[in-house]
């Protein structure tokens, strides 16, 4: 009865390969439109976002120009995004 504690392992079976297919609605053009909608419209109400841009110098040892971009929804009146971009 010493063999009662042995756990048997299932035989290794190869995993099926998944086929990657692009759906007709998943074209690069529709993905681009979806990305632009996410960047330009409010995620709560769908209104177009209002952007403000301000250019300033960084306070590092080697000063570079930084553009601060802020996006807010004029309808919801909430700030949605604040980003800093280095200008070369």
C-alpha positions in Angstrom: 0.0 0.0 0.0 3.0 2.3 -0.2 2.0 3.2 -3.8 -1.3 4.7 -2.7 0.3 8.1 -2.1 1.8 8.5 -5.6 0.1 11.1 -7.6 0.0 10.3 -11.3 0.7 13.1 -13.7 -1.4 13.6 -16.8 0.5 12.9 -20.0 1.9 16.0 -21.7 -0.3 17.0 -24.6 0.6 19.7 -27.0 -1.4 22.9 -26.6 -3.4 23.9 -29.7 -2.0 26.9 -31.5 -4.4 29.8 -31.7 -4.9 31.4 -35.0 -4.6 35.1 -35.1 -7.0 36.6 -37.5 -7.8 40.3 -38.1 -11.5 40.9 -38.0 -12.9 43.2 -40.7 -13.8 45.8 -38.0 -10.2 45.6 -36.6 -8.5 47.3 -39.5 -5.7 49.8 -38.8 -8.0 52.6 -39.8 -10.7 51.8 -37.2 -8.0 51.3 -34.5 -6.6 54.8 -35.4 -10.1 56.3 -35.1 -10.6 54.6 -31.8 -7.3 55.9 -30.5 -8.2 59.5 -31.6 -11.6 59.2 -30.0 -10.0 58.2 -26.7 -7.6 61.1 -26.9 -10.0 63.8 -28.0 -13.3 63.0 -26.3 -14.4 62.8 -22.6 -14.6 59.2 -21.4 -17.7 60.2 -19.3 -19.9 62.2 -21.6 -18.3 62.0 -25.0 -17.9 65.8 -25.4 -14.8 67.1 -27.2 -12.0 67.9 -24.7 -10.6 71.4 -24.3 -6.8 71.6 -24.4 -4.4 74.1 -22.9 -0.7 74.2 -23.8 2.1 76.0 -22.0 5.8 76.0 -23.0 8.4 76.5 -20.3 12.1 75.8 -19.6 13.1 72.9 -17.4 15.0 73.6 -14.2 17.6 70.9 -14.9 21.3 71.4 -15.4 20.8 71.3 -19.1 17.7 73.4 -19.8 15.3 72.0 -22.4 11.9 73.2 -23.4 8.9 71.4 -21.9 5.4 71.7 -23.2 2.7 71.1 -20.6 -0.5 69.8 -22.0 -3.7 69.7 -20.0 -7.0 68.4 -21.2 -10.4 68.9 -19.4 -14.0 68.4 -20.3 -16.0 71.6 -20.5 -19.2 69.8 -19.8 -18.2 67.7 -16.8 -15.7 70.3 -15.6 -13.1 67.8 -14.6 -9.4 67.6 -15.6 -8.8 64.4 -17.4 -5.1 64.5 -18.5 -1.9 66.3 -17.7 1.2 65.5 -19.7 4.6 67.0 -20.2 6.4 66.7 -23.5 10.1 67.5 -24.1 10.5 69.8 -27.2 13.8 69.1 -29.0 
